[in-house]
Amino acid sequence: MTQLFSENSPRYNLHKQWNDDRKEAYLYERLSNDKVRCILCPRVCTIEKGSVGFCKVRKNIGGRLFTQNYGKATHVTVERIEAEAIFHYKPGKKILSMGNFGCNLDCDYCQNWTYSQFQYTPPESIQEYTSEELINKALSEEIEVLSWTYNDPAVWFEFVIDTAAEARKRGLLNLFKSAFFLNPEAVSELRKVIDVFAVSIKAMDEDYYTKFTKGWLGPVLEGARQVYRGGTHLEVSNLVVTGLTNNNQNYDKMINFVMSDLSPDVPLHFTRFHPDYKYMQYEKTPLIDVENARNRGLEKGLKYVYVGNAFESPGLNTYCLKCGEKLVERFGLTTNVSETIDKSGVCIKCGHRTPMVF
Ligand code: SF4
């Protein structure tokens, strides 16, 4: 892999400074000639001494692999759990969303590109935190859920694992929102500390992944299956990009995957794209497109299909499958849980049990 920045770049100095402030990576192998192989994600980058992997935040220093983003955050924000395309787990709850920098993908339309692509991250946006500080912040603001999100928490692996484990001991829950381009061993480790997974599948097409994300599809699907088989709460989303994935073929493949490889009970979210990064030439996804995708999913037998990044739509709400009662209403940034659903997820009007967790 390559040397990252020229010596004149402020980010070069940042990396240099971080050489003294580093955390050894959890998943890697040492090779001959002081090379290392990172095994966190399917790229399995072989990295020479002094160089970084594709994600730009894992560096070979002296023949060992170190993460350079441990305890460094670009965002620490209070949000609502629905912002993570999670509708069936503690609806309306406040979460503490935390983002970092670097990514093991490079999607042309990335909605967080200034942080996912480290070469564009403003150094002044990076703040230092300990696990303890973040946990205390959540507790002091009466927040129950830590959310690992934004750039892609995959490359924040060591800090996520350590903080999530500690947070659990202190009574907090952990949500992991990711494009899930990870090796099975990493998913296994995450499952030990994560309570909710929001998996973003870009498209059900290998060529699409290669061309627009610089990754590949197989490991993402296998990761989703692994989470589902393991029984951790899972919701799947698909960013519907105007001109790329706003078509029936994409919708149907996504729907079929959730139906056949996961379960009709797993919520599927079709979310709207806004123009960003290298995709400024396309308009925001029309609401009607994600509503059409949702209708196809329901017609084909999925039980819970939602629209995302919308202000108002019936596709944001949760309805009882048996009697049609509106159980959760979502509008803008507001979530109203109806009194017609009890805390065990049962519709009080007709007795139907939903898979919702309160
Ligand atoms: S996490 Fe980064 S360094 Fe490791 S294999 Fe993936 S892209 Fe390469």
Residues whose N, C-alpha, C, O or C-beta is under 5 A from the ligand:
A	BS01	SF4	C38 L40 C41 R43 V44 C45 G53 F54 C55 R58 N104
